[in-house]
Structures are given as C-alpha cells and as structure tokens.
Amino acid sequence: MAKFKLEIQRETLDFIASGYTSRPVSFMDKRRFLYGKVFKTHILGTPIIVSTDPDVNKVVLQNHGNVFIPAYPKSIRELLGEHSILQMNGNLQKRLHALIGGFLRSPQLKTRITSDIENAVKRTLGSWQHMQLIHVQEETKKITFDVLVKVLMSVGPGEDLNFMKREFEEFIKGLICLPIKFPGTRLYKSLKAKERLVKRVKKIVEERKLGMEKTDEKSMASDAVEVLLRDSEEGNEKQSLPLDFISGNIIEMMIPGEETVPMAMTLAVKFLSDSPGALHQLMEENMELKKQKTDLCEDYSWTDYLSLPFTQNVISETLRLANIINGVWRKALKDIDIKGHLIPKGWCVLASFISVHMDEENYENPYSFNPWRWEKLGACVNNNNFTPFGGGQRLCPGLELSRLEISIFLHHLVTSYRWVTQEDEIIYFPTVKMKRKLPIKVTPLCNYR
Ligand code: HEM
C-alpha cells in the first residue's frame, strides 16, 4: 500500500516537474514509449487515462451520446458554479454554445469589433513610446480585457471596467488553489470577488433589459448580454434564461477568454524574437497592407487582417507550439471503448493536445517555430492533429475573435516598432506563462501613427 501511495505521488511530482522544463511533454512521452499512446496514470489526486492519440481525442471531444462530462479540479468547480457553460451538459450547454458561438462568429460582430480592437491595441502600443521596459504579458492583457468586456456587455473604459478588472483578477487567482473555503483562504476571497462581480453584472443586465424594450428587435444584438436576453424573450416553449443565470455565465465566459489571447500574443512576440526570418517576412507582409491602406486612405476591415496568409501561418504555429490549453479533462458517464481502449465508467480522461502538437509523427521538427510548415498544411485547419481550440461539441466559440485580435495586435506591433527581448523562459505549470512576463525594449518606427 505504502509503495502504491509513493508511486502515485511520484507520478504527480513528475507531471508537475515536467511543467517547469522546456519539454513539458516529456511526462507523456516517457509513458507513451513504455505503455502506448493511451495509458493510465494518477495525477493531481485523480486516477486518469491519458490519451496522446489524435483519433481517440477526437472521439472524446465529439462526445456523441454525451458519454463525457467536463472534469475540472475542485477549486475550479467551486468558482464556476454548476450553471456555467464550461461545466454544464446536455441541451442547455448546446443552446448556450450555439447562441454565443453564432454571435461571436458573425461577420457583423467582427465588422463592429475591429475598430474597438484597433483602438485598444493603439492605446496600449502608443503608451509604450514612453516606457523604458515593457512586460508584454501584462500589456497584452490590457488590450484583451477591454475587448472581452466590450464584446460580452458593451462596457467601455470607465468606472465599471476598472471595477471588473480589479474584481476579476481577484476572482481568477483562486482557480487553481487548495479547495478550502473559510474566511481568509484564497478560495473564499475569490468567491467573494465573484459575488461582487455578479452584483455589478446583474445591474448591467437589468439596465440592458429595460433599454431593450425601447429598441428595434430586428437589429443585430450588440453584445453577449443582449444575445442571451433576446433568447429569453423569444419562443413560448423555451424557458427564459433567468437574469442571475445570464449574469453568472457572462462572468464565467470571461475565464476562457481572459488569459488565453494575451498569452498567445505574448508567445508570438517571444517566438518571433527568436526567429528573425519569420519576423522579417511578417513585417514585410504587414507593411505592404499598411502601405495599401495609407495610399487609398482606407480603414482596415476584419477581412484585411485575416487575409494575410503569412500572418495567419505565424498565428497557427504560435498556437501549436504554445499549447495554451494543453488538453481537456473529461469524466466518462459509462463504459466506452475507443479504438480498443476501454475507458471505464467514472474514470477521468485527459485528451492531451500538447502531445499531439509536439509529436514528430504529426509535425516535422516539432520543437522548431516554423510558420512555413502551414503553407502545406493550410493555416486555419482544425483537424485532429491541430486542436488549440478544442473540438466537437465544445469547440471554442471565441476561435475567430481570438485570431482577429492576435492579427490586429501583430499588424500594429510590427508596423510600429522594432524590439529587443530580454532573457526569459516559458513555464508550463499550472498554466503557460513567461517567467519574467517577457520584458522587451522598443524603438518606434518613424512612420508610427
Ligand atoms: C487563443 C485563445 C483561446 C484558446 C486557445 C481557447 C481554447 C479553448 C478550448 C481548448 C476550449 C474547449 C474546452 C473544452 O472542451 O472543455 C474552449 C472553450 C471555450 N472558449 Fe475558448 N479559447 C480562446 C479564446 C476564447 C475567447 C476570446 C473566448 C470568449 C470571447 C472564449 C470562450 C470560450 C467558451 C465560452 C468556451 C466553452 C464552450 C463550451 O463549453 O461550450 N475562448 N476554448
């Protein structure tokens, strides 16, 4: 028994230790070599089946017949609440996913949000001119938080935004912590911050509901709050979504969007700094677009940004190497056989994306940053071997918005500044971060505007 306990602890320690090296996938690689692409282990207090096989991952993600439910650590479950889209299942998840996905993917939203993203990017990049040292990981968060709050609830710069920034930061500090809940503990403080956030967001939702009664229902919804409120107003058969439910879900939707996009931007800067050839080609492509737009005195549209092929390849390669969400955790509701591997009822499965992204079988020289590989693969593919945004029933609804934000950021960065990066390294546990927040020194190009 003692030997077994020791074995279990060693697995978790090995798993965590690999997250502090430049090869976080070494934990998976070692076991895959010994036991095959799907193996059992015991990490972070849970017996778990790890899949490093893209075909098995696909079945887990598709989740036909609702065999799998999300399985997050206890602290995350507590903070999300059972009615969060990230945790719920069945018809309500599908309904919410379709509503939010439809809104975030719509060309109308992208048309409207492009200038908001540009403004947020220009505001932040503009402030860099007077800064000695810029910490990219912090600065990019300023851009994406403003955009997120705008998309979800149309809140612009001001007191509400500052309040939400402050409280949200306090809230997410508890996502990965000891699940102990009494005054003074991290989890308790985070739950309190969530209560304050819910109160403020509920006020915004109520005001919007009143305002909506006066507006034209045929026009496009202006944000996620309105999308959910309108759905409540619609059909007679469908039950309305309660205001508390809407407010809670708006906050919970901030979680997957808040850290991921700034980390992708930060890591793009890091990888480009280490790859002068790629940076040069990216700059040329974006300078050409800037020149065209300046010559024609034209504003940029979202399609301009997304149609730059090399820029899209840089983004795909960044997402492949960064593995911001390194995999998803699910729990099986019944016994299921996938490709000859039995996953027993009640067991957790980790569909490991990072193992697939860093596998030589799928990508030649997987550790090298090579945006050109996507010229053959196709930039935006989300096939079994490339799943930074997940797949199937829960495919990230923020996929296109994220790519647009990163494209706009990269465009204005490489056409406005040159930069020198200071020494820093990537840490992969518990989530992907730069050890020193990626410090850089910038020099403005004279044609900055
Ligand atoms: C680079 C940026 C991003 C990455 C890598 C990313 C990744 C992911 C992944 C892997 C999932 C699937 C989780 C699962 O299957 O359990 C997911 C789900 C989700 N993402 Fe993203 N995401 C990003 C940006 C965003 C943004 C900007 C938003 C919001 C505006 C967003 C909203 C969501 C939501 C609401 C879900 C849950 C969908 C559902 O369960 O039905 N994400 N994301």
Boltz pocket constraint, residues with backbone or C-beta under 6 A from the ligand:
constraints:
  - pocket:
      binder: B
      contacts: [[A, 70], [A, 85], [A, 86], [A, 93], [A, 97], [A, 100], [A, 104], [A, 148], [A, 151], [A, 252], [A, 253], [A, 256], [A, 257], [A, 258], [A, 260], [A, 261], [A, 264], [A, 324], [A, 325], [A, 328], [A, 329], [A, 387], [A, 388], [A, 389], [A, 390], [A, 391], [A, 393], [A, 394], [A, 395], [A, 396], [A, 397], [A, 398], [A, 399], [A, 401], [A, 402]]
      max_distance: 6.0
